Every structure is written in C-alpha cells, then in structure tokens.
Amino acid sequence: MAKWGEGDPRWIVEERPDATNVNNWHWSEKNASGWSKEKIKSLFEGMVLEEPGLAKVTIKEVSKCDGEAMVNNRKGKLIFFYEWDIKMDWVAKKEDEPKKDIKGHIQIPNLSEENEPCEIDVSVSVTAGGSAGDDVKEFLRKKCEKVIQSKVADYITALKREYATDLILPTKGQAVTKQSKTILSPPPSENSLSANVTNTTNNMQKMGLGCKIDTSQITLTERFKCTADDIYRALTVREMVVAFTRGDVKLDVVKGGKFELFGGNISGEYESLEPNKQIVQKWRFKTWPSGHYSTVTLDIQQKEDSTEVRLTQSGVPSSDIDRTKEGWKNYYWDSIKRTFGFGAMLI
C-alpha cells in the first residue's frame, strides 16, 4: 500500500476512519427520486400566480410526478440524471366572478438533464369554468411560463447543491465544494483565473500603495432570458452566487458590505444597491496592487422578452483589461446562463 503523497492516487488510503471510495475513484450512486418528488412538491404546491384586474391562480397540488433522479460519482465528478413528467392542479378566481372557481392543469412533460430550464415545455389546460377560463389559460400560457421554468431551475440547483453534498468525499486537506454543472469540474482556482495575466500583471502585487497605475475602463453588455428580478437575485442571493461560482462565497449584500468570490481571488465592497435596477461595487483582483480597487456599475434594464445588463468598470489596470473582460464572460455571464437556464447554449 502506498504512503500518503506517493504512488498511484487510486490506491492511496487516506487518513479517514471509513477509508472507503478513496479519492472518489470508484463509482458511487445515490437515488434522488424520493427527495426530488418532495422537493418538486414543496416548490410548486401553494404557489400563487396573479394578474391584477384578471384573476388569482393557486397551484393546489402536484397530482402527478412520474420519473426518477439519480446522482453518480465517478472519479470525483458528479453526473446527474433526472427525467420527470409533472402535472399540477390549479384553481383560479376571476376578480369579476369571485364566487366561481376555474380549474385546470399545468403539465411539464419533458423535465430532464437534456434540456435547460428555459427549454422545457409548459402546457396549460382548463377542466372547469367554461369560457371564463379562456382568459386565465391565456394568462398562464403567456406570462407564467418563465415563473414555472424558474422553479424548475431551483429544483435542479437544489439537486446539485444540496442533495449531492455527501457523494464526493473530502480528500486529505481538501474541503468538498459542490458543483452546479451536469458533469462537474473544480471551481476556478487562482491559477485558472490568472491564466492570461502578463508578466506585468503578475508583478503588480509587488507594487506599493501609492504607485501610479495606468488604468482603463471596460464597458460590456449582456442579455439574459429572464426578468430583472431573476438576474438581480442571481447576483445578490448567496445560494445563487454559490451555485454559479461553484464554490463558497462571502457575501454581505448591504451598502458597505464586503464580498469575496472564487477563493478570495475577487473581493470588494457594495457601494450602492437598487433592487432590480443597479448594483455598484468596489471590485478588485487579488493580484492587483494592494489597496487598488476598480468601480463596477451593473445597470439592469428589463426588456420586453429579456433583461439587459450593462457593465461599466472603471479603474482597471490597463495590463489586465483582457483578463478582466474574459473573466466577466466566462465566470459570471456564461456560468449564470448555464446554471439557471437564462439563455445558455448547450455544451
């Protein structure tokens, strides 16, 4: 038997009392079907969808939830499989006919790992209420699809971030970080985030406070297939930030509150917060000169069929412009889209 730090890692027995599935090399599997059914019910049952001036719709029961969900661990990678056919019973009351119940079903026939949440089909039918139900059906069909898809995204995130907690066992000196992609990779390390740093940038840490730094401004615009509230929450709700960064974070979302992401490689402070409209931060890379911060302004604008985020970042060291741009795209925007289904491409 090899000693710690020597030989093929598949055969290293770590200093753990159980000494099972060492280094997560062997295949392990966990049935998530029962947990998934309860999670899906908790997400949908009792949910209220309301259109002022028209009707109030309440999802009374998840009457059908057929399928299965499994989580597999192979060589330290989590692989998720789930396939569900879901039917929910709803009841609605129109404001002009408060004593009359309108009833129907919402069905999700194709919830699986093959589709992003934004791609699932949501069908609506009316079973009682006659012609009065036509307006309610149209409201549900047009305006509530995104809400349903958002709840589905919550289920997928919970499956990957909560249920699979104990499937990958910690290796010596390593904390487990749960991932959020179907086949998971480790969260970005300091080396991966610094891959494109020039020699000048690498040496910035050696520069003292008060040195003159040549800076530039970045302006980026990104469009997401979600509401302004969705993207604001993705950037400010700790559980959602953990999901798309795929690692632990420090987040105090108040004016003057501090944040740290990607193992401390990015840190800063909130200067102002306007829910669903704007976030302003002091923001820095760990490799920047001590005490030097840029200013990041995220302007969020709700469009008819999407939400636009315009990023303005001033005070970025000129030698670090390319890395900073790539970081926003790869580790923020693309990861948010993949994780929550806000318009991500399948890969």
Phi, psi and chi 1 to 4 in degrees:
 res  aa     phi    psi   chi1   chi2   chi3   chi4
   1 MET       -  133.8 -176.8  178.0  -64.1      -
   2 ALA   -74.1  150.7      -      -      -      -
   3 LYS   -80.1  161.8  -64.8 -179.5 -179.8  178.7
   4 TRP   -58.6  128.5  176.6 -103.1      -      -
   5 GLY    89.9   -0.1      -      -      -      -
   6 GLU  -126.9  151.4  -60.8  177.2    1.7      -
   7 GLY    77.4 -175.3      -      -      -      -
   8 ASP   -66.0  124.2 -169.9  -34.5      -      -
   9 PRO   -61.8  -18.6   21.4  -33.1      -      -
  10 ARG   -65.0  -22.4  -75.7  171.7  -75.5 -177.1
  11 TRP  -109.5    6.8  -59.4  103.6      -      -
  12 ILE   -83.2  118.0  -63.0  173.3      -      -
  13 VAL   -86.7  116.5  177.0      -      -      -
  14 GLU   -79.5  170.4  -58.8  173.9   28.7      -
  15 GLU   -82.3   68.1  -62.6  170.2   -7.6      -
  16 ARG  -127.7  145.4  -70.6 -156.7  -38.1 -100.1
  17 PRO   -66.1  -29.2   19.7  -31.9      -      -
  18 ASP   -83.2  -34.8   59.1  -15.9      -      -
  19 ALA    54.3   32.9      -      -      -      -
  20 THR  -106.8  150.2   58.4      -      -      -
  21 ASN    44.8   55.8 -158.5    9.6      -      -
  22 VAL   -59.5  134.1  176.4      -      -      -
  23 ASN    54.7   21.4  -74.9  -40.7      -      -
  24 ASN    58.6   30.8  -59.1  -69.4      -      -
  25 TRP   -76.2  -39.1 -175.9 -100.3      -      -
  26 HIS   -82.4  155.6  -59.5  -66.5      -      -
  27 TRP   -68.6  130.4 -176.8  -79.4      -      -
  28 SER  -133.4  153.0   56.3      -      -      -
  29 GLU  -140.4  147.0 -175.5  175.4   80.8      -
  30 LYS  -137.8  128.5 -162.8  173.9 -179.4 -177.8
  31 ASN   -83.0  117.4 -170.4  -37.0      -      -
  32 ALA  -105.3   14.2      -      -      -      -
  33 SER   -66.1  -50.4  -61.1      -      -      -
  34 GLY   -62.6  -45.5      -      -      -      -
  35 TRP   -60.4  -41.1  176.7   89.4      -      -
  36 SER   -63.5  -42.4  -67.8      -      -      -
  37 LYS   -61.2  -43.6  -70.6 -179.7 -179.9 -179.5
  38 GLU   -66.9  -38.2  -67.5  -58.5  -44.4      -
  39 LYS   -66.0  -44.4 -172.0   66.3  176.6 -179.7
  40 ILE   -61.9  -42.5  -71.3  168.1      -      -
  41 LYS   -63.2  -43.0  -73.0 -177.5  178.3 -179.0
  42 SER   -66.0  -29.6   70.5      -      -      -
  43 LEU   -76.3  -34.7  -73.5  169.5      -      -
  44 PHE  -103.3  -39.6  -73.6  107.9      -      -
  45 GLU   -65.8  129.1  -71.3 -176.4  -11.9      -
  46 GLY    89.5   -5.1      -      -      -      -
  47 MET   -66.8  137.5 -173.3  171.6   70.7      -
  48 VAL  -113.2  130.1  175.0      -      -      -
  49 LEU  -119.7  121.0  -53.4  165.9      -      -
  50 GLU  -129.7  138.1 -168.6  168.1    3.0      -
  51 GLU  -119.7  106.1  174.7   72.8   -6.6      -
  52 PRO   -54.1  133.2  -25.5   35.5      -      -
  53 GLY    86.4   -8.9      -      -      -      -
  54 LEU  -119.6  -73.3  176.1   61.2      -      -
  55 ALA  -160.3  162.4      -      -      -      -
  56 LYS  -118.4  122.1  180.0  178.3  179.9 -179.7
  57 VAL  -111.7  130.7 -178.2      -      -      -
  58 THR  -121.4  129.3  -56.2      -      -      -
  59 ILE   -82.2  111.7  -64.5  179.5      -      -
  60 LYS   -83.0  -38.1  -57.3  -63.7  -70.7 -175.5
  61 GLU  -158.6  143.1 -179.4 -174.6    9.4      -
  62 VAL   -87.6   98.4  176.0      -      -      -
  63 SER   -83.9  -16.0   54.9      -      -      -
  64 LYS  -145.9  130.1  176.7 -177.1  177.5 -177.5
  65 CYS  -147.5   79.9 -170.6      -      -      -
  66 ASP   -99.0  134.4  -67.2  -17.5      -      -
  67 GLY   146.1 -156.4      -      -      -      -
  68 GLU  -157.3  163.6   60.8  178.8  -30.9      -
  69 ALA  -145.0  135.3      -      -      -      -
  70 MET  -134.6  148.5  -56.4  -67.4  -65.2      -
  71 VAL  -123.8  126.1 -174.5      -      -      -
  72 ASN  -118.1  144.2  -62.4  -56.3      -      -
  73 ASN  -118.0  121.5  167.2   28.3      -      -
  74 ARG  -134.2  117.6  179.8   66.7  169.7  113.2
  75 LYS    55.6   38.1  -61.2 -179.2 -176.6  178.8
  76 GLY    82.1    5.1      -      -      -      -
  77 LYS  -109.3  135.7  -67.9 -178.3  179.1  179.4
  78 LEU   -92.6  132.2  -68.5 -179.2      -      -
  79 ILE  -121.7  124.3  -55.5  171.1      -      -
  80 PHE  -106.6  134.3  -63.5   87.9      -      -
  81 PHE  -128.3  127.9  168.4   81.2      -      -
  82 TYR  -152.2  145.0   49.3   90.0      -      -
  83 GLU  -151.3  117.4 -172.3  170.8   10.7      -
  84 TRP  -133.9  143.1  -63.5  103.8      -      -
  85 ASP  -117.3  111.0 -179.1   -1.4      -      -
  86 ILE  -116.4  136.8  -58.1  169.2      -      -
  87 LYS  -130.5  132.5 -175.3  169.1   74.9  172.4
  88 MET  -121.2  140.0  -63.3  168.0  -84.2      -
  89 ASP   -96.2  130.4  -59.2  -24.7      -      -
  90 TRP  -122.9  157.0   57.1  -95.9      -      -
  91 VAL  -134.8  141.5   60.8      -      -      -
  92 ALA  -134.4  153.6      -      -      -      -
  93 LYS  -128.2  125.5  -68.7 -174.8 -179.3  -67.5
  94 LYS   -80.5  146.9  -65.7 -172.4   70.2  174.7
  95 GLU   -65.9  -30.6  -70.0 -169.0    3.7      -
  96 ASP   -87.2   -6.5   56.2   -5.6      -      -
  97 GLU  -138.8   66.4  -62.3 -179.9   83.6      -
  98 PRO   -64.8  -18.6   23.8  -33.5      -      -
  99 LYS   -92.3   -5.0  -66.2 -175.9  178.8 -178.8
 100 LYS  -105.1  125.0 -177.1  176.6 -178.0  179.5
 101 ASP   -87.8  135.7  -77.5  -14.4      -      -
 102 ILE  -113.7  131.1  -57.5  166.3      -      -
 103 LYS  -126.1  158.1  -61.5 -180.0 -179.9 -179.8
 104 GLY  -176.7 -168.4      -      -      -      -
 105 HIS  -128.8  149.8  -56.4  -58.8      -      -
 106 ILE  -117.9  129.6  -64.9  174.5      -      -
 107 GLN  -124.3  137.4 -170.3  156.6    9.2      -
 108 ILE  -119.0  100.1  -54.9  171.6      -      -
 109 PRO   -87.7  -13.6   31.6  -33.8      -      -
 110 ASN  -132.8   42.5   65.4  -27.1      -      -
 111 LEU   -79.1  107.6  174.0   53.7      -      -
 112 SER  -152.6  169.6   75.0      -      -      -
 113 GLU   -69.7   -9.0   77.9  -76.0   -7.9      -
 114 GLU   -77.4  -16.5  -64.8 -179.5   -2.1      -
 115 ASN  -121.6  140.0  -60.1  -56.5      -      -
 116 GLU   -69.9  154.3  -64.7  -73.4  -12.5      -
 117 PRO   -52.9  -36.3  -29.1   36.4      -      -
 118 CYS   -71.5   -8.1   63.1      -      -      -
 119 GLU  -103.3   -7.2  -63.5  173.2  -37.3      -
 120 ILE   -70.8  149.5   66.1  167.6      -      -
 121 ASP   -85.3  138.6  -63.7  -36.3      -      -
 122 VAL  -126.6  112.2  179.0      -      -      -
 123 SER  -108.6  145.7   61.1      -      -      -
 124 VAL  -124.5  136.0 -178.5      -      -      -
 125 SER  -136.4  154.4   59.3      -      -      -
 126 VAL  -112.8  130.1  177.4      -      -      -
 127 THR  -111.1  -16.3   58.1      -      -      -
 128 ALA  -154.7  143.5      -      -      -      -
 129 GLY   124.2   -7.4      -      -      -      -
 130 GLY    60.0 -143.7      -      -      -      -
 131 SER   -65.3  -22.7   58.9      -      -      -
 132 ALA   -65.1  -21.6      -      -      -      -
 133 GLY   -82.3  -10.6      -      -      -      -
 134 ASP   -63.9  -43.3  -67.9  -18.8      -      -
 135 ASP   -65.3  -39.2  -68.9  -20.0      -      -
 136 VAL   -66.2  -42.3  177.2      -      -      -
 137 LYS   -60.7  -43.3  178.0 -179.6  177.1 -179.5
 138 GLU   -65.3  -39.5 -169.8   66.4   10.1      -
 139 PHE   -60.8  -46.7  155.6   63.4      -      -
 140 LEU   -65.6  -39.7  -71.0  172.0      -      -
 141 ARG   -66.8  -40.4 -172.2 -179.1   67.7   81.3
 142 LYS   -88.7  -43.9  -75.0 -173.8  174.5 -179.4
 143 LYS  -104.3  -14.6  -62.3 -173.1  177.7 -179.1
 144 CYS  -107.0   -2.4  -65.4      -      -      -
 145 GLU   -59.2  -43.8 -177.7  179.3   62.5      -
 146 LYS   -63.7  -35.9  -66.5  -65.6 -176.4 -175.8
 147 VAL   -65.4  -44.1  177.7      -      -      -
 148 ILE   -63.1  -44.7  -60.9  -63.9      -      -
 149 GLN   -63.2  -34.5  -69.0  172.7  -19.0      -
 150 SER   -64.8  -39.6  175.9      -      -      -
 151 LYS   -65.7  -37.9  -70.2  -69.4 -175.5  179.4
 152 VAL   -62.2  -42.4  167.6      -      -      -
 153 ALA   -60.8  -36.6      -      -      -      -
 154 ASP   -62.7  -40.4  -71.0  -15.3      -      -
 155 TYR   -62.6  -46.6  157.5   67.5      -      -
 156 ILE   -62.9  -42.5  -64.1  170.2      -      -
 157 THR   -62.3  -42.9  -60.8      -      -      -
 158 ALA   -65.4  -38.7      -      -      -      -
 159 LEU   -60.2  -43.1  174.7   65.9      -      -
 160 LYS   -82.8  -28.9  -63.9  177.6  179.6 -178.4
 161 ARG   -99.8  -27.7  -56.5  -59.9  -54.6 -179.9
 162 GLU  -106.4  -54.8  -62.6  173.2   14.1      -
 163 TYR   -66.2  -35.8 -173.7   77.0      -      -
 164 ALA   -86.4   15.2      -      -      -      -
 165 THR   -51.7  -47.0  -58.2      -      -      -
 166 ASP   -99.2    9.4   58.5   -7.2      -      -
 167 LEU   -78.7  -36.6 -156.4   57.1      -      -
 168 ILE   -95.7  117.0  -70.4 -174.4      -      -
 169 LEU   -84.8  147.4  -60.3  172.4      -      -
 170 PRO   -68.7  142.1   23.2  -31.2      -      -
 171 THR   -93.2  171.8   57.0      -      -      -
 172 LYS   -57.1  124.7 -177.0 -179.9  177.3   70.6
 173 GLY    71.3   16.8      -      -      -      -
 174 GLN  -129.8  131.7  178.2 -174.6   35.3      -
 175 ALA   -88.8  146.9      -      -      -      -
 176 VAL   -77.6  130.5  173.1      -      -      -
 177 THR  -118.7  117.8  -60.6      -      -      -
 178 LYS   -75.7  148.8  -58.9  170.0  -63.9 -121.2
 179 GLN  -111.1  173.6  -49.9  -64.8  -33.6      -
 180 SER  -129.3    7.0   60.9      -      -      -
 181 LYS   -98.9  162.7  -68.8  179.5   66.6  177.0
 182 THR   -59.7  -47.1  -60.1      -      -      -
 183 ILE  -114.9  118.3  -62.8  178.1      -      -
 184 LEU   -95.2  149.7  -57.0  170.3      -      -
 185 SER  -125.0  160.9   57.3      -      -      -
 186 PRO   -63.0  154.1  -19.2   30.7      -      -
 187 PRO   -61.1  153.4   22.2  -32.1      -      -
 188 PRO   -57.9  131.6   17.7  -29.3      -      -
 189 SER   -92.3  174.4   65.5      -      -      -
 190 GLU   -60.4  -37.5 -178.1  173.2  -10.8      -
 191 ASN   -66.5  -42.8  -71.9  -24.5      -      -
 192 SER   -69.0  -35.8   65.2      -      -      -
 193 LEU   -71.5  -20.3  -75.9  173.2      -      -
 194 SER  -106.3   14.5  -55.4      -      -      -
 195 ALA   -59.3  -34.5      -      -      -      -
 196 ASN  -102.5   16.5  -63.2  -38.3      -      -
 197 VAL   -74.8  133.4 -176.6      -      -      -
 198 THR   -77.1  168.8   62.7      -      -      -
 199 ASN   -57.3  -36.4  -70.9  -25.7      -      -
 200 THR   -62.5  -43.5  -59.2      -      -      -
 201 THR   -66.3  -41.8  -55.0      -      -      -
 202 ASN   -60.5  -30.9  -76.9  -30.3      -      -
 203 ASN   -85.9   -4.1  -69.6  -29.6      -      -
 204 MET   -62.3  -29.1  -76.0 -164.8  -62.0      -
 205 GLN   -59.6  -26.7  -71.1  176.9  -58.0      -
 206 LYS   -81.6   -9.4  -59.1  176.5 -177.2  178.8
 207 MET   -78.3  140.4  -61.6  168.1   64.4      -
 208 GLY   -83.9  160.2      -      -      -      -
 209 LEU   -61.8  132.5 -172.7   64.1      -      -
 210 GLY   100.5   -6.1      -      -      -      -
 211 CYS   -72.4  155.2   62.8      -      -      -
 212 LYS   -81.6  126.8 -175.2  176.6 -179.4  179.9
 213 ILE  -119.5  128.2  -56.7  171.4      -      -
 214 ASP   -78.1  118.0 -176.9   25.4      -      -
 215 THR  -120.3  160.8   63.3      -      -      -
 216 SER  -138.5  175.9  -60.7      -      -      -
 217 GLN  -117.7  142.3  178.5  171.6  -64.8      -
 218 ILE  -111.6  137.8  -67.1  172.9      -      -
 219 THR  -130.4  120.9  -58.8      -      -      -
 220 LEU  -131.4  146.3  -58.4  170.7      -      -
 221 THR  -128.2  130.8  -59.3      -      -      -
 222 GLU  -133.3  143.9 -166.1   75.0   17.0      -
 223 ARG  -114.4  135.8 -164.6  173.6  -71.8  -97.2
 224 PHE  -122.8  142.5  -60.8   86.4      -      -
 225 LYS   -87.7   72.2  -66.8 -178.5 -179.9  178.6
 226 CYS  -163.9  179.5   64.0      -      -      -
 227 THR   -85.7  165.5   64.9      -      -      -
 228 ALA   -60.9  -36.7      -      -      -      -
 229 ASP   -63.2  -40.0  177.0   65.7      -      -
 230 ASP   -59.9  -48.6  -71.9  -27.2      -      -
 231 ILE   -72.6  -33.7 -165.9   64.4      -      -
 232 TYR   -63.1  -42.9 -176.1   83.3      -      -
 233 ARG   -65.5  -39.1  -68.6  177.2   65.7 -113.9
 234 ALA   -60.8  -28.6      -      -      -      -
 235 LEU   -94.1  -11.7  -67.8  166.2      -      -
 236 THR  -128.3  -16.4   57.8      -      -      -
 237 VAL   -88.6  122.5  174.4      -      -      -
 238 ARG   -54.0  -45.9 -175.1 -178.2 -176.2  -80.0
 239 GLU   -61.2  -35.0  -69.6   76.2   11.6      -
 240 MET   -76.0  -36.1  -62.7 -177.8   75.3      -
 241 VAL   -66.6  -40.4  176.8      -      -      -
 242 VAL   -59.0  -40.3  166.1      -      -      -
 243 ALA   -63.7  -48.1      -      -      -      -
 244 PHE   -83.4  -21.5   83.4   77.0      -      -
 245 THR   -87.1  -15.5   59.8      -      -      -
 246 ARG    58.7   43.0  -58.8 -167.2  -68.5  -81.0
 247 GLY  -172.1  168.6      -      -      -      -
 248 ASP   -68.6  149.8 -164.9   20.0      -      -
 249 VAL  -135.4  159.3  -57.6      -      -      -
 250 LYS  -112.0  124.7  -64.1  179.3 -179.1  178.5
 251 LEU  -146.7  117.0 -150.9   65.1      -      -
 252 ASP  -124.8   90.0 -175.6   14.2      -      -
 253 VAL   -84.2   74.7 -171.4      -      -      -
 254 VAL  -144.5  162.6  -64.3      -      -      -
 255 LYS   -59.9  125.2 -176.4  177.1  179.8  179.7
 256 GLY    88.3   -5.4      -      -      -      -
 257 GLY   -74.6  149.0      -      -      -      -
 258 LYS   -94.7  158.0  -50.0  -71.6 -173.6 -179.0
 259 PHE  -144.2  151.0   63.1   86.0      -      -
 260 GLU  -140.6  130.9  -75.0 -172.1   10.8      -
 261 LEU  -128.9  160.3  -48.6  176.7      -      -
 262 PHE    52.7   51.5  -55.6  110.0      -      -
 263 GLY    65.3   26.8      -      -      -      -
 264 GLY    87.9    0.3      -      -      -      -
 265 ASN   -66.6  -27.2  -76.6  -72.5      -      -
 266 ILE  -124.4  132.9  -69.1  172.3      -      -
 267 SER  -147.9  168.3   62.2      -      -      -
 268 GLY   168.9 -155.7      -      -      -      -
 269 GLU  -150.5  142.4  178.3 -179.7  -44.4      -
 270 TYR   -81.0  124.6  -68.0   98.2      -      -
 271 GLU   -94.0  -35.8  -66.6 -164.0  -37.7      -
 272 SER  -158.8  151.3   67.7      -      -      -
 273 LEU  -138.1  123.3  -65.7  150.3      -      -
 274 GLU  -124.4  100.7 -170.7  174.3   -3.1      -
 275 PRO   -47.2  130.6  -30.0   37.3      -      -
 276 ASN    67.6    6.1  -54.1  -24.3      -      -
 277 LYS  -129.5  -46.9  -68.5 -175.9  178.7 -179.1
 278 GLN  -156.3  143.4 -171.2 -176.6   76.2      -
 279 ILE  -130.1  128.8  -59.3  170.2      -      -
 280 VAL  -121.2  129.9 -179.4      -      -      -
 281 GLN  -133.4  149.5  -55.1  168.6  -29.5      -
 282 LYS   -86.0  130.0  -70.8  171.7   59.6  179.5
 283 TRP  -142.7  136.3 -170.7  102.7      -      -
 284 ARG  -149.7  152.0   62.7  173.9  -90.3  109.5
 285 PHE   -84.1  149.7  -91.4  122.6      -      -
 286 LYS   -61.0  -29.9 -174.2  177.5 -178.3  179.4
 287 THR   -81.1   -6.5   53.0      -      -      -
 288 TRP   -73.2  159.8  -72.1   -1.7      -      -
 289 PRO   -54.0  142.8  -26.2   34.7      -      -
 290 SER   -53.9  129.0  177.2      -      -      -
 291 GLY    86.7   -4.8      -      -      -      -
 292 HIS   -91.5  125.0  179.1   76.9      -      -
 293 TYR  -124.0  147.0  -73.8   84.3      -      -
 294 SER   -95.0  170.9   65.3      -      -      -
 295 THR  -115.0  120.5  -61.7      -      -      -
 296 VAL  -106.0  125.3  170.6      -      -      -
 297 THR  -118.3  119.9  -58.5      -      -      -
 298 LEU  -108.1  108.3  -62.4  166.1      -      -
 299 ASP   -96.4  122.1  -70.4  -53.8      -      -
 300 ILE  -107.4  124.2  -56.9  168.6      -      -
 301 GLN  -129.5  120.9 -173.5  174.2    4.3      -
 302 GLN   -75.4  124.4  178.1   76.9   61.4      -
 303 LYS  -102.7 -179.9  -57.2  -69.3 -173.9  179.0
 304 GLU   -63.8  -42.6 -176.1  176.3  -11.4      -
 305 ASP  -123.9   11.9   61.1  -11.7      -      -
 306 SER  -167.2 -178.4   61.0      -      -      -
 307 THR  -127.3  133.5  -63.2      -      -      -
 308 GLU  -104.3  131.9 -176.2  179.3  -81.7      -
 309 VAL  -114.3  120.8  177.1      -      -      -
 310 ARG  -107.9  120.1 -179.7  179.6  173.5   84.3
 311 LEU  -104.2  127.4  177.2  145.2      -      -
 312 THR  -121.6  122.2  -55.8      -      -      -
 313 GLN  -126.3  110.9 -175.0  171.7    9.4      -
 314 SER  -103.5  153.7   59.8      -      -      -
 315 GLY    83.8   21.2      -      -      -      -
 316 VAL   -83.0  126.5  179.0      -      -      -
 317 PRO   -51.7  130.0  -28.2   35.9      -      -
 318 SER   -57.4  -32.1  -62.3      -      -      -
 319 SER   -73.2   -8.8   58.9      -      -      -
 320 ASP  -115.8   13.9 -138.3   10.5      -      -
 321 ILE   -61.6  -49.8  -72.2  -68.8      -      -
 322 ASP   -63.2  -45.4  -70.5  -19.3      -      -
 323 ARG   -61.4  -39.9  175.4  173.8   70.3  134.2
 324 THR   -66.5  -43.3  -53.8      -      -      -
 325 LYS   -60.1  -47.6  -75.6 -177.5  178.1  178.9
 326 GLU   -63.4  -36.0  -70.1  173.4    5.1      -
 327 GLY   -63.1  -44.4      -      -      -      -
 328 TRP   -59.8  -43.4  -77.7  107.5      -      -
 329 LYS   -68.7  -50.3  174.5  173.3  173.0   52.8
 330 ASN   -77.2  -45.2  -64.6  -27.5      -      -
 331 TYR   -96.9  -14.6  -63.0  114.6      -      -
 332 TYR  -108.6  -75.2  -80.5   79.5      -      -
 333 TRP   -62.9  -53.1  -52.2  149.0      -      -
 334 ASP   -63.4  -39.0  -71.0   -7.6      -      -
 335 SER   -68.4  -38.4 -173.7      -      -      -
 336 ILE   -62.3  -43.3  -74.1  172.4      -      -
 337 LYS   -63.6  -44.2  -71.8  178.3  179.4 -179.5
 338 ARG   -66.4  -42.4  -75.3 -165.6  -58.1  -92.6
 339 THR   -69.8  -44.1  -56.2      -      -      -
 340 PHE  -108.6    0.5  -54.7  116.4      -      -
 341 GLY    74.4   27.5      -      -      -      -
 342 PHE   -88.0   45.5  -65.5  166.5      -      -
 343 GLY   103.6   20.8      -      -      -      -
 344 ALA   -76.1  150.1      -      -      -      -
 345 MET   -82.1  146.2  -63.5  -67.6  -69.7      -
 346 LEU   -72.5  137.7  -72.4  175.0      -      -
 347 ILE  -128.2      -   56.9  173.3      -      -
